[in-house]
Amino acid sequence: MTRTPDRIVILNDRSIMTGGASNLACLSAQLLEAAGCAVTFFAGDGEGAFTPARQTIWVGGRPLTEQSRLSALSRGLYNPRAAEKLNRFITQHDTPATIYHVHGWSKILSPSIFRVLARVRERTVLHAHDYFLACPNGGFVNFRSQTVCGLAPLSVRCLASRCDKRGQHEKAWRLARHELRERFFPVRRQAANIVLIHEGMSDYFLRAGVRGGLMRAIRNPVEPFLWPTARPWAGDAVYFIGRLEPEKGFEDAAIAARLAGARLHVIGDGAGRSLLQRKYPEVVIHGWKARSEIGPLLNKARAVVVASRVPEPFGLVAVEAVGSGIPVILPDAALLAPEIVDHGCGLTFKSGNPASLAAAIGEILRDDGKVRHMSASALLAAPGMALTSRSWGEALTSLYAEVLERTRPVAAQSAPRAVPIPPFETAGLPGGR
């Protein structure tokens, strides 16, 4: 008989939909409650206008980027309030059939939650929306050179590499955080329930020495930007959608569009906006747009460009575009790149190479017939590239049942007794007292 959880505790830095992991954490709470599951949302931030689950527990913290430097260094390593609240919840409410699902932890909650979750490790699921469980900087990328990193995480060469975007002191802090999380909740010497958002992530995790026995790929749910009304072969512009940060390759897209003689539209914002306005005045910057506003803008799109210099683990924008029948141009390092090419949905270019990207843009600009074919191929291929919200929710509940089945011998024991969490000293660690 399939076992069902008594309760699912979703842990995430934010309780609002701010993109990425937070969107999916909040969505999972809504889907699971709609399916009749008891859900508790454990959020690192403070109470706001949006309540992701009927029972929501707020830690009351702020993202590290909004704290003072000293506070961010210390709380980013160990958030004592998060540990205390989580420990209290587990002590008072845990049952042998309670599932704990961690989505985002690196911005507020910190490794402190893993010190507590070690008590219920067999029933804890870690959702790898990024590479932080395997790579200290979370991206398998050298942010200085903006290139994909081929080093084994924590190897001698990795430790010596000047790869962090904010300097070597920041890398030292990230290494300390990585080691702290591994000390509390090891994934290298002991298999953990890890959800990958793309099958290709496993190669990176295994390179980092992560035990792969309990890893499972569950692709993200995706809805197209617009339903199949797009006519990209009649469009005359390429679109970049995303944060204007260097690792996202926004300037590569601007350079390539200029080389190819294409009009580039940018939907998004960030620190790079002023650079685009100063150096590439021909680029049309729309800023952040609500999802309902993006579709109408893309009616004139000939292609969507993904120019990221990091090995994107999924590439949500790419799949949203493909589902809309719009060709995609993306770097060869993206995990979705082989599928995009095999299905004839778009083109790839050499990651980090604007000239290669310009050549791909030029090819799409010149050939209406090819674009028409790519559009039709995209609509056929899209359903196999991602899940729907419904099938994603079903995949999660299936995973929870498997986890509980594996822990049946453990579940026969009583729930964890009260365990006080002694003060954690950060002396000797970057930012510690």
Kinemage of the C-alpha trace (Angstrom):
@kinemage 1
@onewidth
@group {chain A} dominant
@subgroup {mainchain}
@vectorlist {calphas} color= white
{ca met a 1} P 0.000 0.000 0.000
{ca thr a 2} L 1.324 3.458 -0.917
{ca arg a 3} L 2.309 5.446 2.129
{ca thr a 4} L 1.256 9.069 2.334
{ca pro a 5} L 2.869 11.746 4.518
{ca asp a 6} L 1.145 12.977 7.657
{ca arg a 7} L 2.574 16.398 6.880
{ca ile a 8} L 4.965 17.986 4.381
{ca val a 9} L 7.221 20.726 5.739
{ca ile a 10} L 8.525 22.968 2.955
{ca leu a 11} L 11.617 24.981 3.870
{ca asn a 12} L 12.669 27.998 1.833
{ca asp a 13} L 14.432 31.329 2.318
{ca arg a 14} L 11.483 33.347 1.043
{ca ser a 15} L 7.729 33.076 1.465
{ca ile a 16} L 7.015 35.118 -1.657
{ca met a 17} L 7.464 34.334 -5.338
{ca thr a 18} L 10.705 36.107 -6.159
{ca gly a 19} L 11.765 33.731 -8.927
{ca gly a 20} L 13.583 30.410 -9.131
{ca ala a 21} L 13.422 28.211 -6.042
{ca ser a 22} L 10.943 30.472 -4.240
{ca asn a 23} L 8.418 30.286 -7.064
{ca leu a 24} L 8.542 26.505 -7.017
{ca ala a 25} L 8.515 26.238 -3.218
{ca cys a 26} L 5.359 28.371 -3.038
{ca leu a 27} L 3.779 26.533 -5.971
{ca ser a 28} L 4.439 23.163 -4.345
{ca ala a 29} L 2.681 24.332 -1.166
{ca gln a 30} L -0.365 25.372 -3.172
{ca leu a 31} L -0.473 22.165 -5.209
{ca leu a 32} L -0.011 19.887 -2.204
{ca glu a 33} L -2.692 21.648 -0.178
{ca ala a 34} L -5.060 21.486 -3.141
{ca ala a 35} L -4.416 17.723 -3.247
{ca gly a 36} L -5.487 17.437 0.394
{ca cys a 37} L -2.033 17.233 1.997
{ca ala a 38} L -1.236 18.893 5.320
{ca val a 39} L 1.500 21.459 4.603
{ca thr a 40} L 3.695 23.631 6.798
{ca phe a 41} L 5.773 26.314 5.076
{ca phe a 42} L 8.923 27.203 7.041
{ca ala a 43} L 10.170 30.531 5.665
{ca gly a 44} L 13.373 32.379 6.471
{ca asp a 45} L 11.876 35.838 5.882
{ca gly a 46} L 9.198 37.796 7.749
{ca glu a 47} L 5.459 37.720 7.490
{ca gly a 48} L 4.180 39.436 4.367
{ca ala a 49} L 1.098 39.900 2.239
{ca phe a 50} L 1.447 36.424 0.726
{ca thr a 51} L 0.950 33.273 2.791
{ca pro a 52} L 2.159 30.232 0.813
{ca ala a 53} L 0.427 27.681 3.068
{ca arg a 54} L -2.331 27.789 5.658
{ca gln a 55} L 0.286 26.990 8.285
{ca thr a 56} L 3.301 29.204 7.648
{ca ile a 57} L 6.143 29.742 10.096
{ca trp a 58} L 8.299 32.809 9.531
{ca val a 59} L 11.796 33.059 10.988
{ca gly a 60} L 11.798 36.824 10.528
{ca gly a 61} L 15.142 37.164 8.771
{ca arg a 62} L 16.282 39.224 5.796
{ca pro a 63} L 18.297 38.212 2.731
{ca leu a 64} L 22.049 38.462 3.271
{ca thr a 65} L 22.294 41.207 0.653
{ca glu a 66} L 20.035 43.394 2.820
{ca gln a 67} L 22.077 42.954 6.005
{ca ser a 68} L 25.217 44.675 7.201
{ca arg a 69} L 28.413 43.044 6.053
{ca leu a 70} L 29.269 41.673 9.488
{ca ser a 71} L 25.768 40.348 10.040
{ca ala a 72} L 25.672 38.732 6.604
{ca leu a 73} L 29.011 37.010 7.143
{ca ser a 74} L 27.915 35.612 10.497
{ca arg a 75} L 24.235 34.814 9.816
{ca gly a 76} L 25.075 33.423 6.399
{ca leu a 77} L 27.175 30.792 8.111
{ca tyr a 78} L 24.787 30.057 10.961
{ca asn a 79} L 21.334 31.518 11.589
{ca pro a 80} L 20.597 30.573 15.226
{ca arg a 81} L 16.983 31.735 15.133
{ca ala a 82} L 16.234 29.485 12.145
{ca ala a 83} L 17.783 26.505 13.924
{ca glu a 84} L 15.917 27.219 17.143
{ca lys a 85} L 12.510 27.574 15.471
{ca leu a 86} L 12.973 24.479 13.331
{ca asn a 87} L 14.161 22.402 16.276
{ca arg a 88} L 11.127 23.477 18.292
{ca phe a 89} L 8.795 22.533 15.452
{ca ile a 90} L 10.334 19.085 14.991
{ca thr a 91} L 10.273 18.401 18.713
{ca gln a 92} L 6.604 19.355 19.016
{ca his a 93} L 5.126 18.165 15.727
{ca asp a 94} L 7.296 15.539 14.024
{ca thr a 95} L 5.796 12.133 13.262
{ca pro a 96} L 7.359 9.064 11.619
{ca ala a 97} L 5.533 10.056 8.407
{ca thr a 98} L 6.498 13.748 8.233
{ca ile a 99} L 8.477 14.806 5.153
{ca tyr a 100} L 10.865 17.780 5.172
{ca his a 101} L 11.519 19.322 1.740
{ca val a 102} L 14.279 21.954 1.487
{ca his a 103} L 14.145 24.277 -1.528
{ca gly a 104} L 16.278 27.373 -0.824
{ca trp a 105} L 18.569 27.890 2.179
{ca ser a 106} L 21.606 29.943 1.094
{ca lys a 107} L 20.093 33.452 1.301
{ca ile a 108} L 18.567 33.484 4.820
{ca leu a 109} L 18.152 30.101 6.497
{ca ser a 110} L 21.851 29.146 6.297
{ca pro a 111} L 23.479 25.764 7.072
{ca ser a 112} L 22.027 25.957 10.585
{ca ile a 113} L 18.846 24.221 9.451
{ca phe a 114} L 20.863 21.178 8.378
{ca arg a 115} L 22.167 20.777 11.908
{ca val a 116} L 18.551 20.259 12.981
{ca leu a 117} L 17.415 18.286 9.934
{ca ala a 118} L 20.107 15.698 10.630
{ca arg a 119} L 17.651 14.358 13.224
{ca val a 120} L 15.180 13.495 10.459
{ca arg a 121} L 17.666 12.944 7.645
{ca glu a 122} L 15.962 9.866 6.170
{ca arg a 123} L 12.773 11.890 5.615
{ca thr a 124} L 14.465 15.049 4.339
{ca val a 125} L 14.449 15.902 0.620
{ca leu a 126} L 16.933 18.422 -0.802
{ca his a 127} L 15.816 20.173 -3.995
{ca ala a 128} L 18.837 21.147 -6.096
{ca his a 129} L 17.603 24.231 -7.945
{ca asp a 130} L 21.293 25.153 -8.272
{ca tyr a 131} L 24.672 23.563 -7.566
{ca phe a 132} L 25.244 24.765 -3.988
{ca leu a 133} L 25.144 21.229 -2.582
{ca ala a 134} L 28.109 20.373 -4.815
{ca cys a 135} L 29.985 23.629 -5.542
{ca pro a 136} L 30.771 26.358 -2.977
{ca asn a 137} L 29.900 29.207 -5.374
{ca gly a 138} L 26.753 27.446 -6.533
{ca gly a 139} L 27.427 27.586 -10.243
{ca phe a 140} L 30.390 25.476 -11.386
{ca val a 141} L 31.629 28.681 -12.934
{ca asn a 142} L 34.674 30.911 -12.653
{ca phe a 143} L 32.983 34.266 -12.170
{ca arg a 144} L 36.216 36.154 -12.864
{ca ser a 145} L 36.686 34.679 -16.329
{ca gln a 146} L 32.941 34.034 -16.817
{ca thr a 147} L 33.696 30.497 -17.973
{ca val a 148} L 32.361 27.105 -16.978
{ca cys a 149} L 34.620 25.533 -14.361
{ca gly a 150} L 35.999 22.066 -15.042
{ca leu a 151} L 37.662 21.606 -11.655
{ca ala a 152} L 36.585 19.107 -9.035
{ca pro a 153} L 35.020 21.069 -6.153
{ca leu a 154} L 37.242 21.277 -3.054
{ca ser a 155} L 40.238 19.897 -4.937
{ca val a 156} L 43.595 21.633 -4.445
{ca arg a 157} L 43.168 23.480 -7.737
{ca cys a 158} L 39.637 24.490 -6.769
{ca leu a 159} L 40.785 25.852 -3.419
{ca ala a 160} L 43.487 27.898 -5.130
{ca ser a 161} L 41.248 29.159 -7.936
{ca arg a 162} L 40.250 32.830 -7.829
{ca cys a 163} L 36.744 32.150 -9.061
{ca asp a 164} L 34.431 34.187 -6.838
{ca lys a 165} L 32.806 37.315 -8.220
{ca arg a 166} L 33.517 39.290 -5.030
{ca gly a 167} L 37.092 38.224 -4.425
{ca gln a 168} L 39.092 35.606 -2.577
{ca his a 169} L 37.794 36.624 0.859
{ca glu a 170} L 34.262 35.841 -0.324
{ca lys a 171} L 35.392 32.489 -1.655
{ca ala a 172} L 36.926 31.667 1.732
{ca trp a 173} L 33.568 32.431 3.331
{ca arg a 174} L 31.708 30.277 0.800
{ca leu a 175} L 34.135 27.406 1.402
{ca ala a 176} L 33.516 27.700 5.145
{ca arg a 177} L 29.755 27.657 4.584
{ca his a 178} L 30.031 24.661 2.271
{ca glu a 179} L 32.095 22.720 4.807
{ca leu a 180} L 29.714 23.652 7.605
{ca arg a 181} L 26.712 22.370 5.689
{ca glu a 182} L 28.626 19.193 4.835
{ca arg a 183} L 29.575 18.715 8.490
{ca phe a 184} L 25.948 19.026 9.598
{ca phe a 185} L 24.332 17.135 6.714
{ca pro a 186} L 26.905 15.223 4.648
{ca val a 187} L 26.086 14.370 1.059
{ca arg a 188} L 29.585 13.232 0.062
{ca arg a 189} L 30.022 10.323 2.443
{ca gln a 190} L 26.338 9.507 2.894
{ca ala a 191} L 23.591 9.371 0.268
{ca ala a 192} L 20.787 11.915 0.656
{ca asn a 193} L 17.389 12.343 -0.971
{ca ile a 194} L 18.298 14.901 -3.660
{ca val a 195} L 15.999 16.159 -6.413
{ca leu a 196} L 17.784 17.361 -9.550
{ca ile a 197} L 15.922 19.628 -11.940
{ca his a 198} L 17.696 18.101 -14.945
{ca glu a 199} L 19.308 14.714 -15.464
{ca gly a 200} L 22.528 16.357 -16.635
{ca met a 201} L 23.150 17.827 -13.184
{ca ser a 202} L 24.161 14.384 -11.930
{ca asp a 203} L 27.497 14.573 -13.769
{ca tyr a 204} L 28.397 17.746 -11.865
{ca phe a 205} L 27.269 16.318 -8.529
{ca leu a 206} L 29.192 13.094 -9.031
{ca arg a 207} L 32.310 15.078 -9.991
{ca ala a 208} L 31.975 16.799 -6.611
{ca gly a 209} L 31.888 13.436 -4.855
{ca val a 210} L 28.195 13.593 -3.946
{ca arg a 211} L 26.799 10.132 -3.289
{ca gly a 212} L 24.336 9.471 -6.092
{ca gly a 213} L 22.337 6.531 -4.774
{ca leu a 214} L 19.250 8.548 -3.834
{ca met a 215} L 19.408 11.322 -6.446
{ca arg a 216} L 16.378 11.649 -8.689
{ca ala a 217} L 15.603 14.020 -11.562
{ca ile a 218} L 12.243 15.788 -11.545
{ca arg a 219} L 12.040 18.515 -14.159
{ca asn a 220} L 10.412 21.834 -13.357
{ca pro a 221} L 6.826 22.651 -14.286
{ca val a 222} L 6.658 25.103 -17.160
{ca glu a 223} L 3.891 27.135 -18.759
{ca pro a 224} L 4.572 28.826 -22.119
{ca phe a 225} L 4.844 32.592 -22.323
{ca leu a 226} L 1.955 32.609 -24.782
{ca trp a 227} L -0.210 29.968 -26.356
{ca pro a 228} L 0.598 28.934 -29.932
{ca thr a 229} L -0.207 32.221 -31.612
{ca ala a 230} L 3.363 33.329 -32.238
{ca arg a 231} L 4.583 33.716 -35.812
{ca pro a 232} L 8.338 34.120 -35.246
{ca trp a 233} L 9.152 33.888 -38.953
{ca ala a 234} L 7.363 37.241 -39.279
{ca gly a 235} L 9.258 38.734 -36.319
{ca asp a 236} L 12.267 40.980 -36.636
{ca ala a 237} L 13.826 41.098 -33.150
{ca val a 238} L 15.620 38.834 -30.690
{ca tyr a 239} L 14.813 38.908 -26.984
{ca phe a 240} L 16.916 38.422 -23.864
{ca ile a 241} L 14.919 37.636 -20.703
{ca gly a 242} L 16.587 37.620 -17.304
{ca arg a 243} L 18.698 39.363 -14.691
{ca leu a 244} L 21.260 41.845 -15.952
{ca glu a 245} L 24.192 40.251 -14.145
{ca pro a 246} L 27.529 39.401 -15.832
{ca glu a 247} L 27.147 35.618 -15.507
{ca lys a 248} L 23.857 35.814 -17.421
{ca gly a 249} L 25.739 37.061 -20.487
{ca phe a 250} L 23.568 40.109 -21.189
{ca glu a 251} L 26.507 42.024 -22.676
{ca asp a 252} L 27.408 39.064 -24.887
{ca ala a 253} L 23.849 39.236 -26.224
{ca ala a 254} L 24.197 42.977 -26.893
{ca ile a 255} L 27.538 42.562 -28.657
{ca ala a 256} L 26.254 39.668 -30.754
{ca ala a 257} L 23.074 41.486 -31.764
{ca arg a 258} L 25.143 44.469 -32.885
{ca leu a 259} L 27.479 42.227 -34.897
{ca ala a 260} L 24.523 40.469 -36.522
{ca gly a 261} L 22.620 43.682 -37.233
{ca ala a 262} L 19.694 42.509 -35.107
{ca arg a 263} L 17.415 44.483 -32.813
{ca leu a 264} L 17.788 43.255 -29.229
{ca his a 265} L 15.001 43.643 -26.687
{ca val a 266} L 15.735 43.026 -23.008
{ca ile a 267} L 13.061 41.976 -20.528
{ca gly a 268} L 14.649 42.184 -17.099
{ca asp a 269} L 16.708 44.467 -14.924
{ca gly a 270} L 19.742 44.550 -12.682
{ca ala a 271} L 23.119 46.131 -12.131
{ca gly a 272} L 23.984 45.915 -15.837
{ca arg a 273} L 21.186 48.205 -17.006
{ca ser a 274} L 23.334 51.340 -16.895
{ca leu a 275} L 26.081 49.581 -18.875
{ca leu a 276} L 23.613 48.664 -21.620
{ca gln a 277} L 22.220 52.189 -21.738
{ca arg a 278} L 25.711 53.680 -21.967
{ca lys a 279} L 27.438 51.293 -24.387
{ca tyr a 280} L 24.522 49.846 -26.384
{ca pro a 281} L 21.895 52.579 -26.801
{ca glu a 282} L 20.252 50.620 -29.611
{ca val a 283} L 19.085 47.941 -27.151
{ca val a 284} L 15.433 48.284 -26.096
{ca ile a 285} L 15.179 47.718 -22.341
{ca his a 286} L 11.694 46.891 -21.088
{ca gly a 287} L 12.679 46.269 -17.460
{ca trp a 288} L 10.957 43.705 -15.272
{ca lys a 289} L 7.574 42.639 -16.540
{ca ala a 290} L 4.803 40.563 -15.033
{ca arg a 291} L 4.307 37.242 -16.735
{ca ser a 292} L 1.054 38.474 -18.267
{ca glu a 293} L 2.987 41.329 -19.887
{ca ile a 294} L 5.742 39.199 -21.416
{ca gly a 295} L 3.545 37.276 -23.852
{ca pro a 296} L 2.366 40.339 -25.843
{ca leu a 297} L 5.968 41.582 -26.111
{ca leu a 298} L 7.108 38.250 -27.559
{ca asn a 299} L 4.559 38.373 -30.352
{ca lys a 300} L 7.242 40.198 -32.362
{ca ala a 301} L 10.098 37.906 -31.342
{ca arg a 302} L 12.009 35.975 -33.972
{ca ala a 303} L 14.048 34.154 -31.328
{ca val a 304} L 14.821 34.181 -27.616
{ca val a 305} L 18.506 34.334 -26.686
{ca val a 306} L 19.879 32.626 -23.585
{ca ala a 307} L 23.453 33.881 -23.229
{ca ser a 308} L 24.372 32.623 -19.752
{ca arg a 309} L 28.021 31.820 -19.083
{ca val a 310} L 27.158 29.333 -16.346
{ca pro a 311} L 25.976 25.762 -17.063
{ca glu a 312} L 22.303 26.500 -16.500
{ca pro a 313} L 20.807 23.448 -14.765
{ca phe a 314} L 17.441 23.814 -16.470
{ca gly a 315} L 16.886 27.008 -18.414
{ca leu a 316} L 13.306 27.976 -17.605
{ca val a 317} L 13.208 30.822 -20.127
{ca ala a 318} L 14.312 28.470 -22.912
{ca val a 319} L 11.528 25.985 -22.221
{ca glu a 320} L 8.921 28.741 -21.837
{ca ala a 321} L 9.951 30.067 -25.253
{ca val a 322} L 9.947 26.618 -26.860
{ca gly a 323} L 6.456 26.001 -25.490
{ca ser a 324} L 5.379 29.228 -27.175
{ca gly a 325} L 6.732 28.110 -30.550
{ca ile a 326} L 9.623 30.588 -30.486
{ca pro a 327} L 13.111 29.359 -31.524
{ca val a 328} L 15.828 29.505 -28.871
{ca ile a 329} L 19.536 30.267 -29.158
{ca leu a 330} L 21.477 29.020 -26.148
{ca pro a 331} L 25.075 28.197 -25.159
{ca asp a 332} L 26.460 24.738 -25.735
{ca ala a 333} L 27.173 24.456 -21.974
{ca ala a 334} L 23.463 24.634 -21.102
{ca leu a 335} L 22.110 21.252 -20.032
{ca leu a 336} L 19.154 21.653 -22.380
{ca ala a 337} L 21.357 22.405 -25.406
{ca pro a 338} L 21.474 18.835 -26.845
{ca glu a 339} L 17.682 18.528 -26.662
{ca ile a 340} L 17.095 21.889 -28.310
{ca val a 341} L 19.332 20.884 -31.208
{ca asp a 342} L 18.073 17.296 -31.503
{ca his a 343} L 14.458 18.446 -31.629
{ca gly a 344} L 15.203 21.235 -34.110
{ca cys a 345} L 13.886 23.942 -31.771
{ca gly a 346} L 16.825 26.290 -32.087
{ca leu a 347} L 20.578 26.738 -32.315
{ca thr a 348} L 23.527 26.667 -29.935
{ca phe a 349} L 26.711 28.724 -29.819
{ca lys a 350} L 30.052 28.436 -28.100
{ca ser a 351} L 29.500 29.494 -24.492
{ca gly a 352} L 30.968 32.916 -23.722
{ca asn a 353} L 31.723 33.692 -27.378
{ca pro a 354} L 29.759 36.713 -28.742
{ca ala a 355} L 30.974 36.093 -32.314
{ca ser a 356} L 29.582 32.554 -32.220
{ca leu a 357} L 26.310 33.887 -30.846
{ca ala a 358} L 26.214 36.543 -33.588
{ca ala a 359} L 26.590 33.833 -36.234
{ca ala a 360} L 23.621 31.941 -34.790
{ca ile a 361} L 21.493 35.098 -34.675
{ca gly a 362} L 22.428 35.869 -38.273
{ca glu a 363} L 21.411 32.375 -39.387
{ca ile a 364} L 17.970 32.807 -37.842
{ca leu a 365} L 17.540 36.294 -39.290
{ca arg a 366} L 18.283 35.135 -42.825
{ca asp a 367} L 16.062 32.081 -43.152
{ca asp a 368} L 12.282 32.423 -42.690
{ca gly a 369} L 11.744 28.807 -43.688
{ca lys a 370} L 14.126 27.543 -41.011
{ca val a 371} L 12.426 29.675 -38.363
{ca arg a 372} L 9.002 28.375 -39.430
{ca his a 373} L 10.287 24.801 -39.140
{ca met a 374} L 11.868 25.480 -35.735
{ca ser a 375} L 8.609 26.957 -34.480
{ca ala a 376} L 6.623 23.876 -35.473
{ca ser a 377} L 9.275 21.575 -34.024
{ca ala a 378} L 9.283 23.520 -30.762
{ca leu a 379} L 5.563 23.080 -30.237
{ca leu a 380} L 5.905 19.329 -30.799
{ca ala a 381} L 8.918 18.966 -28.499
{ca ala a 382} L 7.847 21.219 -25.625
{ca pro a 383} L 5.673 18.711 -23.721
{ca gly a 384} L 8.628 16.344 -23.358
{ca met a 385} L 11.021 18.976 -22.021
{ca ala a 386} L 9.226 19.806 -18.794
{ca leu a 387} L 6.328 18.881 -16.568
{ca thr a 388} L 3.005 20.573 -16.085
{ca ser a 389} L 2.103 21.884 -12.647
{ca arg a 390} L -0.160 18.895 -12.138
{ca ser a 391} L 2.365 16.247 -13.187
{ca trp a 392} L 5.067 17.992 -11.115
{ca gly a 393} L 2.892 17.832 -8.018
{ca glu a 394} L 2.195 14.165 -8.695
{ca ala a 395} L 5.921 13.475 -9.081
{ca leu a 396} L 6.597 15.085 -5.702
{ca thr a 397} L 3.925 13.064 -3.901
{ca ser a 398} L 5.257 9.902 -5.547
{ca leu a 399} L 8.744 10.752 -4.295
{ca tyr a 400} L 7.475 11.327 -0.769
{ca ala a 401} L 5.792 7.920 -0.794
{ca glu a 402} L 9.063 6.290 -1.879
{ca val a 403} L 10.988 8.083 0.860
{ca leu a 404} L 8.537 6.907 3.510
{ca glu a 405} L 8.645 3.368 2.170
{ca arg a 406} L 12.443 3.341 2.448
{ca thr a 407} L 12.281 4.625 6.009
{ca arg a 408} L 9.590 2.202 7.171
{ca pro a 409} L 11.909 0.444 9.681
{ca val a 410} L 12.883 3.838 11.079
{ca ala a 411} L 9.274 5.005 11.084
{ca ala a 412} L 8.373 2.114 13.377
{ca gln a 413} L 10.308 3.871 16.142
{ca ser a 414} L 8.925 6.752 18.148
{ca ala a 415} L 9.239 10.304 16.878
{ca pro a 416} L 12.467 12.132 17.775
{ca arg a 417} L 12.667 13.090 21.414
{ca ala a 418} L 13.318 16.675 22.390
{ca val a 419} L 16.935 17.536 21.675
{ca pro a 420} L 18.209 20.920 22.859
{ca ile a 421} L 20.368 22.732 20.337
{ca pro a 422} L 23.427 24.087 22.161
{ca pro a 423} L 24.857 27.450 21.117
{ca phe a 424} L 26.926 27.187 17.966
{ca glu a 425} L 30.233 28.989 18.008
{ca thr a 426} L 31.498 30.462 14.744
{ca ala a 427} L 34.912 31.329 16.128
{ca gly a 428} L 37.641 30.655 13.605
{ca leu a 429} L 35.257 30.852 10.653
{ca pro a 430} L 35.058 33.883 8.321
{ca gly a 431} L 32.760 36.429 9.943
{ca gly a 432} L 32.739 34.546 13.266
{ca arg a 433} L 33.212 36.243 16.599
